[in-house]
Amino acid sequence: MRIAVVGNGRVGREFSRVIDQYDLVMRFNRAKTFGLAGRRTDVLVMHTWRLAFTDGFHTGAYRSAKQIWIVNYKRKDVDALKSEATGVIDKPLKVVGYAPACVEQLRRLKSEEGMKPSTGLAGAFHLMELYPDAILHLFGFGHAGEYGHDWTAERALFDKWISEGRVVRHVASEITFLERASLRLHRLRRAGERLITKMTSHRDLQAWAAED
């Protein structure tokens, strides 16, 4: 079984047409590369704080996702977390655990104290547990991003899995003029979608206030 794990970093144009042909495709949060890096989404993994921001549920990746995974970082009661998601997520929902085994592997690689696995790492780790014989193919994983994650240790852990034959990392080639233009157009389109979502939310709020 071949699984495409698509991060939010740059994905080369040469991979955009093949990603949808994998047996399973996983994306994360707002899935910024959706459209540029294929459109299929079998699993969309989201951080718990995304439940507070409805803009994440108006993306193409969310609409195409067959299943949503919520990463339970704060070790909340699963039933309580599912209750929070009721009325917000209208797709099959799975709450994946804090993955202490993943944290332990990071610790062995001298991860900084208090750092938590990124959503990308947590999703990949659970896939490896769920499909032990599968090979994970990484796209758009730059191992960099928001504060709170030890990106150096995460890269080292993925390198370890690559050396064991469990993961393959696909690196994008030199960016071309056409790809740069396509990326700019894609960003403009996404900015327009976010603006429409905000305007819609504002009109809903005004309508709600008028009813009071």
N, C-alpha and C positions, 0 to 999 in steps of 0.2 A: 504494500500500500504506500502510495506517495502522497504526502501532505504538503500543501503550500501554506507557509506561515508568512503573511504579508504585513510588514511593519509600516510605519508612517514616514520612513526615510525615502530617499530617492530610489526609484525602481527603473532600471534601464528600459528603453523602448524595445529592446530586443526580447524582453521577457513579458511584455504586456499581453501578447496574444496566447502565450502558453500557460499562464497561471490558471485560467479557467478550465484547463484540461486535466488538472490534477484530481485525484480521487476525493480530496477534501480541501477546502480553502478556509483559512482562518484570518480574520482581520481584527483591528483593535480600535476601541473608542470611536472617534469621528472618522476613522479610516480615510485619511487625507489623500491617499493614492487611489481611491476607488475611481474607476473610469479610466485612469491612465494605466493602472495595473490590473486590468480585467474588471469584471463586474460580479462574478460569482462570489457569494458569501454563504458558506454553510454554517459557520460559527462566528459571531461577533462578540468579542470579549470586552467588557466594560468595567471600569473602576466604579466602586460604590458611589463616589461623589457625583458621578454622571446622572444619578437619579434625581439630583436637585436642579439639573439644567436640561430643560426639554428640547433644546436645540439639537442635542445629540440623537434625538429620535425622529429627526426630519431629514436624515442623510440617506443617500442612495444605498450605502452599505447596510443601514438598519432596515430599510424597506426590502432589500433583497435577502436579508439574513433568514435562515431557516430556524436558527436557535440563538438565544442570547445567554452568554455566561457572565455572571457577575462575580468578581473576585472579592471575597470576604476578607479584607485586610485586617479589620478591627475585631475579628472573631465574634461578631454579633451572632445571636441566635438565628439559625437559618430560617425558621418560621417567621421571625420578626422582620428579617431582611426581605423575605418574599412578600410579606404584608406591605412593606414600604413600596415595593415594585408594582403591587396590584393597582391597576388603573393607569400606570405609567408605561409599562411594557406589555404589549399585546401579542407577544410571541412566546413560544415554549421557552421556559426559563430554567437555568441550572445555576445553582450557587456552588462555586468551587472554593475549597478551603484555603486556609492561610498557607498551606504547603510548608510545614516546618522542615521537611526533608530537603526542600529546595534551599531554604534559609541556611540549613546546616552545610550544604555543599558550598554555598557562598562563603560561609564562615571559614571553611577549610582553605579557601583561596584568599584569606586575609581581608575579607570585606570589612568596610568601615562599620563600626558599631552603630546600631540603630537604623541602618539602611534597610529598606524593604525591597523585595523583588519588583521589578517593573511589571506592568500589565503584560507586556510582550513575553517576558521570561516566565511569568506565572502561567500564561496560556500555553506556551510551548512545553513547560514541565508537565502540566496535566495531560497534554496530548501524548507525551511519551509514556505516561503511566497508563493511559487508557488504551493506547495502541503500541505495546512494547516491541512489536516486530516492524513497525512502520519507520520510514525514513522521512525526516522533516527537512523541507527545502525552504531556507530563509531568503526572503526578498525584502529590500528596504529596511534592513537592520543596520543602523549606523552606530548602535550602542552609545548613544548620546541623547540628552534631552533634559527633562526637568530635574531640579534638585530633589534629593530624597532617595536616589538610587545610586548604588556604586557601579557605575558603568564599566570601569576597568575590570572589576571582579566578574561582572556579567559577561563581558567579552571573553574573559579567560574560561568561564564555565562553558560557554558555547564552543570555544576552541577545543576544550576537553571532549565534549560530545562529538565534535567533528572528527577528532583523532580516533574516537571509538567507532566511527562509521554510522552514528545514529542521526547526524545532522549534516546537511550540505549548505554552505553559504554561497549565494549567487551575488556577485558584485557587479554593479552597473559599469558599463564602459564609459569612455569620455563623452560628455554631454555634447550633442550636436545643436546646430542653429535651429533646426526644425523642432527638436525636442524642447529646447528652451522656449520657443514661441508657443508650442503646444502647452507647456507647463504654465506659462503666463496666462493663456486663455482659460486653462482649467482653473487657475486661482481666481480669475475674474468671475467666472461662472459660479464658483463656490461662494465668493463674497456676495454676489447677487442673491443667491439662495438664502444666505444668512440674513441679509437685509430684509427679504420678504418674510422670513420667519419672525424676525423682531417686530416688523410692522403688523403682522397678523396677531402676535401676542399682545401688542399695544392696543389694537382695536378690540380684542377680546376683553382686556382689562377695562377699557372705557365702557364697553357694553355692560360689563358686570357692575361697574360703579353706577351706571345710569339706572340699573334695576333696583338699586338699594333705596 
